[in-house]
Amino acid sequence: MGMEVIATFFEALNKAWDKEPETLIELGITDEVFKNIEQYVTKEEWSTTELQEDFTVLGFGHGYCAVERKSDGVRGSFDFDGRPRKYFNFQKSI
């Protein structure tokens, strides 16, 4: 499932949560589930292990790496720094 589909799903859930939270709760979409989805959709930083789970690393440059997202094949790049290393600022390739 691509990130765009997940983001669209999250947006629909967000609107439904604002209007009819009881209906979502009846369907099993609790506040905790909603927050877990939100965290995934709005994720801005990955550890090395998390990056390897979600992306295939294609190569490294000084302070950035080229990747391909496993869920939908979208290519892009991350900036990275620090120890422990953190990857951030994902940018899709044009």
Secondary structure as a PSIPRED ss2 file (coil, helix, strand):
# PSIPRED VFORMAT (PSIPRED V4.0)

   1 M C   1.000  0.000  0.000
   2 G C   1.000  0.000  0.000
   3 M H   0.000  1.000  0.000
   4 E H   0.000  1.000  0.000
   5 V H   0.000  1.000  0.000
   6 I H   0.000  1.000  0.000
   7 A H   0.000  1.000  0.000
   8 T H   0.000  1.000  0.000
   9 F H   0.000  1.000  0.000
  10 F H   0.000  1.000  0.000
  11 E H   0.000  1.000  0.000
  12 A H   0.000  1.000  0.000
  13 L H   0.000  1.000  0.000
  14 N H   0.000  1.000  0.000
  15 K H   0.000  1.000  0.000
  16 A H   0.000  1.000  0.000
  17 W H   0.000  1.000  0.000
  18 D H   0.000  1.000  0.000
  19 K H   0.000  1.000  0.000
  20 E C   1.000  0.000  0.000
  21 P H   0.000  1.000  0.000
  22 E H   0.000  1.000  0.000
  23 T H   0.000  1.000  0.000
  24 L H   0.000  1.000  0.000
  25 I H   0.000  1.000  0.000
  26 E H   0.000  1.000  0.000
  27 L C   1.000  0.000  0.000
  28 G C   1.000  0.000  0.000
  29 I C   1.000  0.000  0.000
  30 T C   1.000  0.000  0.000
  31 D H   0.000  1.000  0.000
  32 E H   0.000  1.000  0.000
  33 V H   0.000  1.000  0.000
  34 F H   0.000  1.000  0.000
  35 K H   0.000  1.000  0.000
  36 N H   0.000  1.000  0.000
  37 I H   0.000  1.000  0.000
  38 E H   0.000  1.000  0.000
  39 Q H   0.000  1.000  0.000
  40 Y H   0.000  1.000  0.000
  41 V H   0.000  1.000  0.000
  42 T C   1.000  0.000  0.000
  43 K C   1.000  0.000  0.000
  44 E C   1.000  0.000  0.000
  45 E E   0.000  0.000  1.000
  46 W E   0.000  0.000  1.000
  47 S E   0.000  0.000  1.000
  48 T H   0.000  1.000  0.000
  49 T H   0.000  1.000  0.000
  50 E H   0.000  1.000  0.000
  51 L H   0.000  1.000  0.000
  52 Q H   0.000  1.000  0.000
  53 E H   0.000  1.000  0.000
  54 D H   0.000  1.000  0.000
  55 F E   0.000  0.000  1.000
  56 T E   0.000  0.000  1.000
  57 V E   0.000  0.000  1.000
  58 L E   0.000  0.000  1.000
  59 G E   0.000  0.000  1.000
  60 F E   0.000  0.000  1.000
  61 G E   0.000  0.000  1.000
  62 H C   1.000  0.000  0.000
  63 G C   1.000  0.000  0.000
  64 Y E   0.000  0.000  1.000
  65 C E   0.000  0.000  1.000
  66 A E   0.000  0.000  1.000
  67 V E   0.000  0.000  1.000
  68 E E   0.000  0.000  1.000
  69 R E   0.000  0.000  1.000
  70 K C   1.000  0.000  0.000
  71 S C   1.000  0.000  0.000
  72 D C   1.000  0.000  0.000
  73 G C   1.000  0.000  0.000
  74 V C   1.000  0.000  0.000
  75 R E   0.000  0.000  1.000
  76 G E   0.000  0.000  1.000
  77 S E   0.000  0.000  1.000
  78 F E   0.000  0.000  1.000
  79 D E   0.000  0.000  1.000
  80 F E   0.000  0.000  1.000
  81 D E   0.000  0.000  1.000
  82 G C   1.000  0.000  0.000
  83 R C   1.000  0.000  0.000
  84 P C   1.000  0.000  0.000
  85 R C   1.000  0.000  0.000
  86 K E   0.000  0.000  1.000
  87 Y E   0.000  0.000  1.000
  88 F E   0.000  0.000  1.000
  89 N E   0.000  0.000  1.000
  90 F E   0.000  0.000  1.000
  91 Q E   0.000  0.000  1.000
  92 K E   0.000  0.000  1.000
  93 S C   1.000  0.000  0.000
  94 I C   1.000  0.000  0.000
